[in-house]
Amino acid sequence: MAQLLTVSRAAHLIGVTRASLQQRISDGELASYDGMVSTDELRRVFPEFRIEDSGAFERVAKIKEDAFARRVRERILPNQEVLAQRLAAQSEELEDVRRHLAHYHDLVEALRERMEYADQATPAEQLADLGSFLDQGLARVLGSDEPTDALAVMDGMMSVLSAHVIVKPSGSDFFVEGNETVLSAALRAGLAPAYGCGNGNCGLCKARVISGKVRQVNNTDYPLSAAERAQGFTLLCSQTAVTDLVVEMLEAHSPEDIPEQDIIAKVRSATPLDDEIILLHIQTPRTNRLRFLAGQSVTLSVTGSTANFRGDYPIASCPCDDRNLLFHVRRDGADDFSRRLFAGAIKANDAVSVYGPWGDFVLRKNSSRQPIFLACDTGFAPIKSLIENALALDDSAPMTLLWAVTRPAGHYLANQCRAWDEALDNLTYVALTACDETAAGLAIASRATTAATPEVDYYVAGGMAFTEAAVGALRAAGVPDSQLTFISY
């Protein structure tokens, strides 16, 4: 018997993106029923599917492969108590099925008894024929050798390892895997939930559980009132999901929803990518993470008895990892922070103040248009953040990245972009070179509009001359401002 799955769960099991399944539904290739997909339909559209080839199986295989790795075990497998509760929830569902089958059997037996006393009202031949029909039908049900529904089996197994969470009112969804908190899972999925310390102290991640069960896995000092608890409120940073959940929580939809923060962080590393670019890795404290939207920027500063210097930089990493912030710092003699960094004055474990975030170079929420990213030189940094966030969301349309460089050293993260292009069906990477920023802007805009359709959002990032040239050319080609997002540095 076919089982109905949510689109997210189906994509999770098959090992494809949710966007690709939704596209098949839109194209009429895959039938859906009130937002659900049947396992029969999935097998029809993916006839080559095997459990051992699915994304879910790969994760289970990884668990087995790293069975003695404590970090992997904690990351993927629930702890014993959560696992026991999830198994108990599965057992309850199985017991419901058994109870319904028992009632079905009792009903059929009662029907047979009534038939035995209906000879006077109905010809005996008809009753005998009907009885024979029921006997044969029951024999087919009880003795069926129909093959096991592999997807249904995998779904039952994966529901023990991960719980599906639906967010209200946005309708976003994600999976809580292993022993992670609901907040961590939401961030990993590319969402922007309201939160503060992430450590159970501030209460900003307070949300209401509409249905499902949670369990506390982290200590918290924030006191929820008895009334809040009675209404289902909990702290997402301290709870994991025992069962599938429906949660009502606040999400940031625009830069105005993100408060400015001032955090003292530490330098983890400063790694040269080439002679002109350094990859700066800064880590915030566990109790004071940076909340930001992909594409936003911050001010980095060092204050001491002998030096005070600062610089403004776009974040080159995804908000899904709010502690580890990456920056692509280019050599610039007019930038105090850059000059000190390249001179070796900023080293691992040095304290750095992170102020922000600021800027409205962010993904357009709820846009169904195809994103095309246009970058020049280190304008790739905020573009990288946007792309990683879009990939984490797992429901973006096909994306195109056009990256032009004017530097002799070329594309400093070309291998990363080629890896995206080769591994992801929904991302295309095009590398361009130009003699200067203006030429780069004109060339990249021409390339973008040639391949584009009217249903496109353009994201442009780079130096002032590049951005002015690219945006001007896009506007001249008829692109409305409502489909243009750009940043200059």
Secondary structure, 3 states (H helix, E strand, C coil): CCCEEEHHHHHHHHCCCHHHHHHHHHCCCCCCECCEEEHHHHHHHCCCCCHHHCHHHHHHHHHHHCCCCHHHHHHHCCCHHHHHHHHHHHHHHHHHHHHHHHHHHHHHHHHHHHHHCCCCCCCHHHHHHHHHHHHHHHHHHHCCCCCCCHHHHHHHHHHHHEEEEEEECCCCEEEEECCCCHHHHHHHCCCCECCCCCCCCCCCCEEEEEECCEEECCCCCCCCCHHHHHCCEEECCCEEECCCEEEECCECCCHHHCCCEEEEEEEEEEEECCCCEEEEEEECCCCCCCCCCCCCEEEEEEECCCCEEEEEEECCCCCCCCCEEEEEEECCCCCHHHHHHHCCCCCCCCEEEEEEEECCCCCCCCCCCEEEEEEEHHHHHHHHHHHHHHHHHCCCCCEEEEEEECCCCCCCCHHHHHHHHHHCCCEEEEEEECCCHHHHHHHHHHHHHHHCCCCEEEEEEECHHHHHHHHHHHHHCCCCHHHEEEEEC
